[in-house]
Amino acid sequence: MYNGEQDVPVQKISAATLAECKEKLFKMFGHEYTIRGKRQILHGGFFGFGQKEWVEVTYTVNSGGESSQPLSAQPQKNSNDEIASFRKNRDDFLKAAAISSQMTTLDTKFSELQNSLTKQIQSITVSSADKHPTIKKIEELLADNEFTYSYISDISGRIKSSFSLEALDDFKAVERKVVDWIGESISIAPERAVRPPHVVVIVGPTGVGKTTTITKFAVKMVMDAKKAHQALPGLCIVTIDSMRVGAYEQISKYGDIIGTQVQKAETVEDMRKIYEEKKDFADAIFIDT
């Protein structure tokens, strides 16, 4: 860069303060230099953090014997525009550094994940090479029939723990055992007789305990099924009591306890509709009047 008036190269020097810049210039040129300008710059740091504001001075070396007036006699202040420009450049720099740091972190995590997957693949390859041919064949059959990887791994583990090396040579015996294990892991829903549900209607004056009695009936059916290790009965509780304050809320709390939703019927048509919806699924329908 050159000074247009004297065709003298314009040079730069930077330091933590303006005074340090002047001290460096004096050591190099004595008083034979002229300061052309100065600005704030960011110095040091790592990825935009820990940076400090330094001063950068542009200067020319005097060709004659006249020295410039000492800078200390010419106090200068940064203009508002210079400060605003510096802060904007600093913020842009910090944002770019933050993005760069995030990208570096992502690259690191991706590399770690890639290394982990590579090790797992190598482990699988090595373990596969060490497997007995019978186990390999069983795994291939299970995979061809779309069993999950975790299920296949469980079966392989059971084969290793259940058969000796000599027994593994009998593929048919191993295959039969695996079929038995698969059968044991498949749960079959118990058959249910298709019949209309028991309908229990509790009738009586207010306050005699109709709601409590229905709840006791329902709880007993559930407890009996649990003791007999049977499927829990399908229950339906219906209330038609629309006069007593809190009647529906009271029986709903009981229904929540035994895991049964309480239906509300205000007309004969409502009752008929509920029955048609529940008759094929409920073992008992309790009606609270």
Short mmCIF file of the C-alpha atoms (twelve columns), coordinates in Angstrom:
data_MODEL
# 
_entry.id   MODEL 
# 
loop_
_atom_site.group_PDB 
_atom_site.id 
_atom_site.type_symbol 
_atom_site.label_atom_id 
_atom_site.label_alt_id 
_atom_site.label_comp_id 
_atom_site.label_asym_id 
_atom_site.label_seq_id 
_atom_site.Cartn_x 
_atom_site.Cartn_y 
_atom_site.Cartn_z 
_atom_site.pdbx_PDB_model_num 
ATOM 1   C CA . MET A 1   0.000   0.000   0.000  1 
ATOM 2   C CA . TYR A 2   1.369   3.436   -0.957 1 
ATOM 3   C CA . ASN A 3   0.754   7.003   0.070  1 
ATOM 4   C CA . GLY A 4   -0.559  8.789   -2.975 1 
ATOM 5   C CA . GLU A 5   1.019   12.170  -2.119 1 
ATOM 6   C CA . GLN A 6   4.614   11.050  -1.557 1 
ATOM 7   C CA . ASP A 7   4.575   7.602   -3.199 1 
ATOM 8   C CA . VAL A 8   5.837   6.198   0.100  1 
ATOM 9   C CA . PRO A 9   4.752   2.702   1.189  1 
ATOM 10  C CA . VAL A 10  2.218   2.673   4.006  1 
ATOM 11  C CA . GLN A 11  3.018   0.013   6.576  1 
ATOM 12  C CA . LYS A 12  1.203   -1.474  9.550  1 
ATOM 13  C CA . ILE A 13  2.137   -2.339  13.090 1 
ATOM 14  C CA . SER A 14  -0.029  -3.561  15.966 1 
ATOM 15  C CA . ALA A 15  0.209   -3.813  19.739 1 
ATOM 16  C CA . ALA A 16  -1.998  -3.986  22.799 1 
ATOM 17  C CA . THR A 17  -2.059  -0.189  23.155 1 
ATOM 18  C CA . LEU A 18  -1.295  2.891   21.109 1 
ATOM 19  C CA . ALA A 19  1.645   3.662   23.373 1 
ATOM 20  C CA . GLU A 20  3.206   0.264   22.633 1 
ATOM 21  C CA . CYS A 21  2.822   0.896   18.889 1 
ATOM 22  C CA . LYS A 22  4.649   4.236   19.268 1 
ATOM 23  C CA . GLU A 23  7.386   2.595   21.333 1 
ATOM 24  C CA . LYS A 24  7.955   -0.022  18.637 1 
ATOM 25  C CA . LEU A 25  8.094   2.644   15.919 1 
ATOM 26  C CA . PHE A 26  10.524  4.780   17.918 1 
ATOM 27  C CA . LYS A 27  12.852  1.817   18.415 1 
ATOM 28  C CA . MET A 28  12.826  1.139   14.658 1 
ATOM 29  C CA . PHE A 29  12.839  4.661   13.188 1 
ATOM 30  C CA . GLY A 30  13.359  7.124   15.994 1 
ATOM 31  C CA . HIS A 31  11.251  10.134  15.071 1 
ATOM 32  C CA . GLU A 32  11.510  9.441   11.348 1 
ATOM 33  C CA . TYR A 33  7.940   8.139   10.851 1 
ATOM 34  C CA . THR A 34  4.488   9.545   10.330 1 
ATOM 35  C CA . ILE A 35  1.326   7.871   11.635 1 
ATOM 36  C CA . ARG A 36  -1.393  7.788   8.986  1 
ATOM 37  C CA . GLY A 37  -4.214  6.165   10.918 1 
ATOM 38  C CA . LYS A 38  -5.212  3.645   13.508 1 
ATOM 39  C CA . ARG A 39  -8.059  1.196   14.163 1 
ATOM 40  C CA . GLN A 40  -9.150  -1.434  16.665 1 
ATOM 41  C CA . ILE A 41  -8.561  -5.109  15.787 1 
ATOM 42  C CA . LEU A 42  -9.192  -8.467  17.509 1 
ATOM 43  C CA . HIS A 43  -6.126  -10.387 18.564 1 
ATOM 44  C CA . GLY A 44  -5.508  -13.894 19.861 1 
ATOM 45  C CA . GLY A 45  -8.185  -16.140 21.328 1 
ATOM 46  C CA . PHE A 46  -9.426  -19.556 20.302 1 
ATOM 47  C CA . PHE A 47  -12.526 -20.025 18.127 1 
ATOM 48  C CA . GLY A 48  -13.683 -16.509 18.934 1 
ATOM 49  C CA . PHE A 49  -13.192 -16.813 22.697 1 
ATOM 50  C CA . GLY A 50  -10.614 -14.999 24.804 1 
ATOM 51  C CA . GLN A 51  -9.842  -12.409 22.111 1 
ATOM 52  C CA . LYS A 52  -8.579  -8.968  23.074 1 
ATOM 53  C CA . GLU A 53  -8.847  -5.583  21.416 1 
ATOM 54  C CA . TRP A 54  -5.535  -4.390  19.998 1 
ATOM 55  C CA . VAL A 55  -4.542  -1.247  18.131 1 
ATOM 56  C CA . GLU A 56  -3.324  -1.381  14.524 1 
ATOM 57  C CA . VAL A 57  -1.408  1.683   13.298 1 
ATOM 58  C CA . THR A 58  -0.664  2.546   9.675  1 
ATOM 59  C CA . TYR A 59  2.488   4.631   9.151  1 
ATOM 60  C CA . THR A 60  5.070   5.802   6.638  1 
ATOM 61  C CA . VAL A 61  8.804   6.256   7.142  1 
ATOM 62  C CA . ASN A 62  9.929   9.828   6.584  1 
ATOM 63  C CA . SER A 63  12.369  10.248  3.711  1 
ATOM 64  C CA . GLY A 64  13.666  13.606  5.011  1 
ATOM 65  C CA . GLY A 65  15.144  14.660  8.260  1 
ATOM 66  C CA . GLU A 66  11.969  16.160  9.655  1 
ATOM 67  C CA . SER A 67  10.268  14.110  12.235 1 
ATOM 68  C CA . SER A 68  6.594   13.973  12.789 1 
ATOM 69  C CA . GLN A 69  5.140   15.537  15.874 1 
ATOM 70  C CA . PRO A 70  5.040   12.963  18.704 1 
ATOM 71  C CA . LEU A 71  1.777   11.125  18.736 1 
ATOM 72  C CA . SER A 72  1.452   11.764  22.465 1 
ATOM 73  C CA . ALA A 73  0.973   15.438  21.628 1 
ATOM 74  C CA . GLN A 74  -1.896  14.587  19.296 1 
ATOM 75  C CA . PRO A 75  -4.556  12.832  21.414 1 
ATOM 76  C CA . GLN A 76  -7.147  11.096  19.238 1 
ATOM 77  C CA . LYS A 77  -10.459 9.444   19.938 1 
ATOM 78  C CA . ASN A 78  -12.278 6.799   17.939 1 
ATOM 79  C CA . SER A 79  -15.345 8.113   16.224 1 
ATOM 80  C CA . ASN A 80  -18.730 6.535   16.886 1 
ATOM 81  C CA . ASP A 81  -18.709 5.108   13.363 1 
ATOM 82  C CA . GLU A 82  -15.363 3.406   13.942 1 
ATOM 83  C CA . ILE A 83  -16.547 1.899   17.222 1 
ATOM 84  C CA . ALA A 84  -19.810 0.680   15.694 1 
ATOM 85  C CA . SER A 85  -17.929 -0.808  12.737 1 
ATOM 86  C CA . PHE A 86  -15.477 -2.530  15.047 1 
ATOM 87  C CA . ARG A 87  -18.237 -4.020  17.202 1 
ATOM 88  C CA . LYS A 88  -20.112 -5.260  14.137 1 
ATOM 89  C CA . ASN A 89  -16.978 -6.899  12.763 1 
ATOM 90  C CA . ARG A 90  -16.299 -8.417  16.174 1 
ATOM 91  C CA . ASP A 91  -19.843 -9.821  16.464 1 
ATOM 92  C CA . ASP A 92  -19.707 -11.236 12.927 1 
ATOM 93  C CA . PHE A 93  -16.375 -12.816 13.713 1 
ATOM 94  C CA . LEU A 94  -17.647 -14.362 16.950 1 
ATOM 95  C CA . LYS A 95  -20.742 -15.748 15.225 1 
ATOM 96  C CA . ALA A 96  -18.623 -17.299 12.496 1 
ATOM 97  C CA . ALA A 97  -16.288 -18.737 15.127 1 
ATOM 98  C CA . ALA A 98  -19.228 -20.199 17.071 1 
ATOM 99  C CA . ILE A 99  -20.582 -21.868 13.929 1 
ATOM 100 C CA . SER A 100 -17.127 -23.206 13.170 1 
ATOM 101 C CA . SER A 101 -16.887 -24.593 16.710 1 
ATOM 102 C CA . GLN A 102 -20.275 -26.301 16.370 1 
ATOM 103 C CA . MET A 103 -19.277 -27.838 13.047 1 
ATOM 104 C CA . THR A 104 -16.056 -29.096 14.607 1 
ATOM 105 C CA . THR A 105 -18.054 -30.681 17.450 1 
ATOM 106 C CA . LEU A 106 -20.436 -32.327 14.975 1 
ATOM 107 C CA . ASP A 107 -17.523 -33.638 12.922 1 
ATOM 108 C CA . THR A 108 -15.979 -35.091 16.078 1 
ATOM 109 C CA . LYS A 109 -19.211 -36.800 17.139 1 
ATOM 110 C CA . PHE A 110 -19.763 -38.130 13.622 1 
ATOM 111 C CA . SER A 111 -16.250 -39.558 13.575 1 
ATOM 112 C CA . GLU A 112 -16.820 -41.205 16.965 1 
ATOM 113 C CA . LEU A 113 -20.101 -42.701 15.758 1 
ATOM 114 C CA . GLN A 114 -18.460 -43.924 12.563 1 
ATOM 115 C CA . ASN A 115 -15.641 -45.552 14.537 1 
ATOM 116 C CA . SER A 116 -18.148 -47.183 16.890 1 
ATOM 117 C CA . LEU A 117 -20.166 -48.614 13.999 1 
ATOM 118 C CA . THR A 118 -17.003 -49.846 12.322 1 
ATOM 119 C CA . LYS A 119 -15.964 -51.666 15.502 1 
ATOM 120 C CA . GLN A 120 -19.421 -53.215 15.864 1 
ATOM 121 C CA . ILE A 121 -19.389 -54.407 12.263 1 
ATOM 122 C CA . GLN A 122 -15.922 -55.868 12.742 1 
ATOM 123 C CA . SER A 123 -17.062 -57.563 15.949 1 
ATOM 124 C CA . ILE A 124 -20.091 -59.041 14.191 1 
ATOM 125 C CA . THR A 125 -17.909 -60.226 11.315 1 
ATOM 126 C CA . VAL A 126 -15.410 -61.864 13.653 1 
ATOM 127 C CA . SER A 127 -18.088 -63.507 15.802 1 
ATOM 128 C CA . SER A 128 -19.869 -64.716 12.673 1 
ATOM 129 C CA . ALA A 129 -16.689 -66.333 11.424 1 
ATOM 130 C CA . ASP A 130 -16.329 -68.186 14.742 1 
ATOM 131 C CA . LYS A 131 -19.912 -69.511 14.806 1 
ATOM 132 C CA . HIS A 132 -20.758 -73.143 14.322 1 
ATOM 133 C CA . PRO A 133 -22.287 -73.899 10.883 1 
ATOM 134 C CA . THR A 134 -25.518 -75.056 12.531 1 
ATOM 135 C CA . ILE A 135 -25.941 -71.723 14.331 1 
ATOM 136 C CA . LYS A 136 -25.222 -69.828 11.120 1 
ATOM 137 C CA . LYS A 137 -27.832 -71.834 9.245  1 
ATOM 138 C CA . ILE A 138 -30.450 -71.332 11.987 1 
ATOM 139 C CA . GLU A 139 -29.787 -67.575 11.943 1 
ATOM 140 C CA . GLU A 140 -30.163 -67.495 8.162  1 
ATOM 141 C CA . LEU A 141 -33.487 -69.353 8.369  1 
ATOM 142 C CA . LEU A 142 -34.802 -66.966 11.014 1 
ATOM 143 C CA . ALA A 143 -33.659 -63.928 9.032  1 
ATOM 144 C CA . ASP A 144 -35.321 -65.282 5.871  1 
ATOM 145 C CA . ASN A 145 -38.564 -65.549 7.858  1 
ATOM 146 C CA . GLU A 146 -38.257 -61.906 8.999  1 
ATOM 147 C CA . PHE A 147 -37.503 -62.479 12.673 1 
ATOM 148 C CA . THR A 148 -35.946 -59.440 14.333 1 
ATOM 149 C CA . TYR A 149 -32.203 -59.176 14.895 1 
ATOM 150 C CA . SER A 150 -32.623 -59.114 18.689 1 
ATOM 151 C CA . TYR A 151 -34.806 -62.255 18.602 1 
ATOM 152 C CA . ILE A 152 -32.258 -64.053 16.417 1 
ATOM 153 C CA . SER A 153 -29.498 -63.049 18.855 1 
ATOM 154 C CA . ASP A 154 -31.524 -64.460 21.768 1 
ATOM 155 C CA . ILE A 155 -32.046 -67.752 19.934 1 
ATOM 156 C CA . SER A 156 -28.326 -67.963 19.112 1 
ATOM 157 C CA . GLY A 157 -27.481 -67.410 22.765 1 
ATOM 158 C CA . ARG A 158 -29.881 -70.151 23.859 1 
ATOM 159 C CA . ILE A 159 -28.405 -72.562 21.319 1 
ATOM 160 C CA . LYS A 160 -24.866 -71.911 22.580 1 
ATOM 161 C CA . SER A 161 -25.875 -72.421 26.210 1 
ATOM 162 C CA . SER A 162 -28.055 -75.492 25.550 1 
ATOM 163 C CA . PHE A 163 -25.967 -77.559 23.102 1 
ATOM 164 C CA . SER A 164 -22.431 -78.878 23.276 1 
ATOM 165 C CA . LEU A 165 -20.150 -78.670 20.250 1 
ATOM 166 C CA . GLU A 166 -20.851 -82.310 19.443 1 
ATOM 167 C CA . ALA A 167 -24.625 -81.838 19.773 1 
ATOM 168 C CA . LEU A 168 -24.489 -78.849 17.417 1 
ATOM 169 C CA . ASP A 169 -23.454 -81.208 14.621 1 
ATOM 170 C CA . ASP A 170 -27.013 -82.617 14.647 1 
ATOM 171 C CA . PHE A 171 -28.763 -79.814 12.756 1 
ATOM 172 C CA . LYS A 172 -32.207 -81.468 12.818 1 
ATOM 173 C CA . ALA A 173 -32.166 -81.777 16.604 1 
ATOM 174 C CA . VAL A 174 -31.185 -78.138 16.995 1 
ATOM 175 C CA . GLU A 175 -33.832 -77.077 14.491 1 
ATOM 176 C CA . ARG A 176 -36.574 -78.973 16.380 1 
ATOM 177 C CA . LYS A 177 -35.529 -77.338 19.640 1 
ATOM 178 C CA . VAL A 178 -35.590 -73.873 18.081 1 
ATOM 179 C CA . VAL A 179 -39.097 -74.537 16.754 1 
ATOM 180 C CA . ASP A 180 -40.156 -75.466 20.301 1 
ATOM 181 C CA . TRP A 181 -38.668 -72.233 21.653 1 
ATOM 182 C CA . ILE A 182 -40.490 -70.213 19.039 1 
ATOM 183 C CA . GLY A 183 -43.732 -71.937 19.949 1 
ATOM 184 C CA . GLU A 184 -43.203 -71.157 23.637 1 
ATOM 185 C CA . SER A 185 -42.725 -67.475 22.879 1 
ATOM 186 C CA . ILE A 186 -46.006 -67.168 20.975 1 
ATOM 187 C CA . SER A 187 -48.961 -66.386 23.218 1 
ATOM 188 C CA . ILE A 188 -52.382 -67.528 22.065 1 
ATOM 189 C CA . ALA A 189 -55.469 -65.764 23.303 1 
ATOM 190 C CA . PRO A 190 -57.832 -68.106 25.175 1 
ATOM 191 C CA . GLU A 191 -61.044 -68.982 23.452 1 
ATOM 192 C CA . ARG A 192 -64.097 -67.193 24.759 1 
ATOM 193 C CA . ALA A 193 -67.583 -68.495 24.513 1 
ATOM 194 C CA . VAL A 194 -69.770 -66.251 22.409 1 
ATOM 195 C CA . ARG A 195 -72.860 -65.625 24.497 1 
ATOM 196 C CA . PRO A 196 -74.875 -62.652 25.658 1 
ATOM 197 C CA . PRO A 197 -73.446 -60.951 28.756 1 
ATOM 198 C CA . HIS A 198 -74.931 -61.256 32.206 1 
ATOM 199 C CA . VAL A 199 -77.065 -58.189 32.844 1 
ATOM 200 C CA . VAL A 200 -77.385 -57.201 36.491 1 
ATOM 201 C CA . VAL A 201 -79.831 -54.427 37.408 1 
ATOM 202 C CA . ILE A 202 -79.725 -53.131 40.989 1 
ATOM 203 C CA . VAL A 203 -83.004 -51.534 42.072 1 
ATOM 204 C CA . GLY A 204 -83.853 -49.922 45.410 1 
ATOM 205 C CA . PRO A 205 -84.541 -46.650 47.204 1 
ATOM 206 C CA . THR A 206 -81.947 -43.925 47.526 1 
ATOM 207 C CA . GLY A 207 -79.261 -44.536 50.106 1 
ATOM 208 C CA . VAL A 208 -79.491 -48.313 50.481 1 
ATOM 209 C CA . GLY A 209 -76.098 -48.909 48.796 1 
ATOM 210 C CA . LYS A 210 -76.893 -49.778 45.162 1 
ATOM 211 C CA . THR A 211 -73.719 -48.171 43.801 1 
ATOM 212 C CA . THR A 212 -71.522 -49.820 46.426 1 
ATOM 213 C CA . THR A 213 -73.127 -53.217 45.752 1 
ATOM 214 C CA . ILE A 214 -72.431 -52.966 42.007 1 
ATOM 215 C CA . THR A 215 -68.819 -52.078 42.738 1 
ATOM 216 C CA . LYS A 216 -68.465 -55.114 45.018 1 
ATOM 217 C CA . PHE A 217 -69.879 -57.403 42.316 1 
ATOM 218 C CA . ALA A 218 -67.448 -56.042 39.729 1 
ATOM 219 C CA . VAL A 219 -64.440 -56.265 42.037 1 
ATOM 220 C CA . LYS A 220 -65.309 -59.854 42.974 1 
ATOM 221 C CA . MET A 221 -65.416 -60.909 39.314 1 
ATOM 222 C CA . VAL A 222 -62.002 -59.344 38.716 1 
ATOM 223 C CA . MET A 223 -60.431 -60.906 41.829 1 
ATOM 224 C CA . ASP A 224 -61.862 -64.360 41.081 1 
ATOM 225 C CA . ALA A 225 -60.374 -64.245 37.579 1 
ATOM 226 C CA . LYS A 226 -56.965 -63.239 38.928 1 
ATOM 227 C CA . LYS A 227 -56.952 -66.024 41.519 1 
ATOM 228 C CA . ALA A 228 -57.850 -68.579 38.842 1 
ATOM 229 C CA . HIS A 229 -55.188 -67.137 36.498 1 
ATOM 230 C CA . GLN A 230 -57.856 -66.464 33.913 1 
ATOM 231 C CA . ALA A 231 -58.360 -63.564 31.550 1 
ATOM 232 C CA . LEU A 232 -59.927 -60.572 33.250 1 
ATOM 233 C CA . PRO A 233 -63.647 -60.298 32.570 1 
ATOM 234 C CA . GLY A 234 -65.029 -57.638 30.294 1 
ATOM 235 C CA . LEU A 235 -67.215 -55.413 32.438 1 
ATOM 236 C CA . CYS A 236 -69.580 -52.584 31.636 1 
ATOM 237 C CA . ILE A 237 -71.160 -50.327 34.252 1 
ATOM 238 C CA . VAL A 238 -74.110 -48.122 33.328 1 
ATOM 239 C CA . THR A 239 -75.802 -45.557 35.528 1 
ATOM 240 C CA . ILE A 240 -79.244 -44.142 34.832 1 
ATOM 241 C CA . ASP A 241 -79.373 -42.082 38.027 1 
ATOM 242 C CA . SER A 242 -79.589 -38.522 36.751 1 
ATOM 243 C CA . MET A 243 -81.388 -37.111 39.785 1 
ATOM 244 C CA . ARG A 244 -78.950 -37.597 42.666 1 
ATOM 245 C CA . VAL A 245 -76.182 -35.009 42.816 1 
ATOM 246 C CA . GLY A 246 -72.762 -36.584 42.180 1 
ATOM 247 C CA . ALA A 247 -74.152 -40.024 41.333 1 
ATOM 248 C CA . TYR A 248 -72.225 -40.338 38.053 1 
ATOM 249 C CA . GLU A 249 -69.016 -38.949 39.551 1 
ATOM 250 C CA . GLN A 250 -69.187 -41.403 42.473 1 
ATOM 251 C CA . ILE A 251 -69.556 -44.523 40.373 1 
ATOM 252 C CA . SER A 252 -66.982 -43.238 37.846 1 
ATOM 253 C CA . LYS A 253 -64.366 -43.213 40.610 1 
ATOM 254 C CA . TYR A 254 -65.165 -46.846 41.368 1 
ATOM 255 C CA . GLY A 255 -64.917 -47.622 37.657 1 
ATOM 256 C CA . ASP A 256 -61.463 -46.032 37.473 1 
ATOM 257 C CA . ILE A 257 -60.275 -48.186 40.374 1 
ATOM 258 C CA . ILE A 258 -61.244 -51.455 38.665 1 
ATOM 259 C CA . GLY A 259 -60.294 -50.222 35.189 1 
ATOM 260 C CA . THR A 260 -63.798 -50.010 33.751 1 
ATOM 261 C CA . GLN A 261 -65.317 -47.036 31.987 1 
ATOM 262 C CA . VAL A 262 -68.752 -46.044 33.295 1 
ATOM 263 C CA . GLN A 263 -71.471 -45.293 30.732 1 
ATOM 264 C CA . LYS A 264 -74.347 -42.889 31.315 1 
ATOM 265 C CA . ALA A 265 -77.847 -43.521 29.942 1 
ATOM 266 C CA . GLU A 266 -80.629 -40.967 30.259 1 
ATOM 267 C CA . THR A 267 -83.196 -42.585 27.955 1 
ATOM 268 C CA . VAL A 268 -84.314 -46.039 26.904 1 
ATOM 269 C CA . GLU A 269 -82.680 -45.442 23.535 1 
ATOM 270 C CA . ASP A 270 -79.360 -44.676 25.263 1 
ATOM 271 C CA . MET A 271 -79.603 -47.955 27.182 1 
ATOM 272 C CA . ARG A 272 -80.399 -49.941 24.032 1 
ATOM 273 C CA . LYS A 273 -77.461 -48.374 22.177 1 
ATOM 274 C CA . ILE A 274 -75.000 -49.163 24.991 1 
ATOM 275 C CA . TYR A 275 -76.189 -52.775 25.150 1 
ATOM 276 C CA . GLU A 276 -75.757 -53.271 21.393 1 
ATOM 277 C CA . GLU A 277 -72.224 -51.864 21.583 1 
ATOM 278 C CA . LYS A 278 -71.134 -54.001 24.545 1 
ATOM 279 C CA . LYS A 279 -73.021 -57.283 24.159 1 
ATOM 280 C CA . ASP A 280 -70.339 -59.004 22.063 1 
ATOM 281 C CA . PHE A 281 -67.445 -57.967 24.313 1 
ATOM 282 C CA . ALA A 282 -68.735 -57.720 27.883 1 
ATOM 283 C CA . ASP A 283 -69.086 -60.645 30.273 1 
ATOM 284 C CA . ALA A 284 -71.346 -58.634 32.552 1 
ATOM 285 C CA . ILE A 285 -73.289 -55.381 32.347 1 
ATOM 286 C CA . PHE A 286 -74.158 -53.741 35.667 1 
ATOM 287 C CA . ILE A 287 -76.925 -51.131 35.701 1 
ATOM 288 C CA . ASP A 288 -77.132 -48.689 38.595 1 
ATOM 289 C CA . THR A 289 -80.571 -47.101 38.968 1 
# 
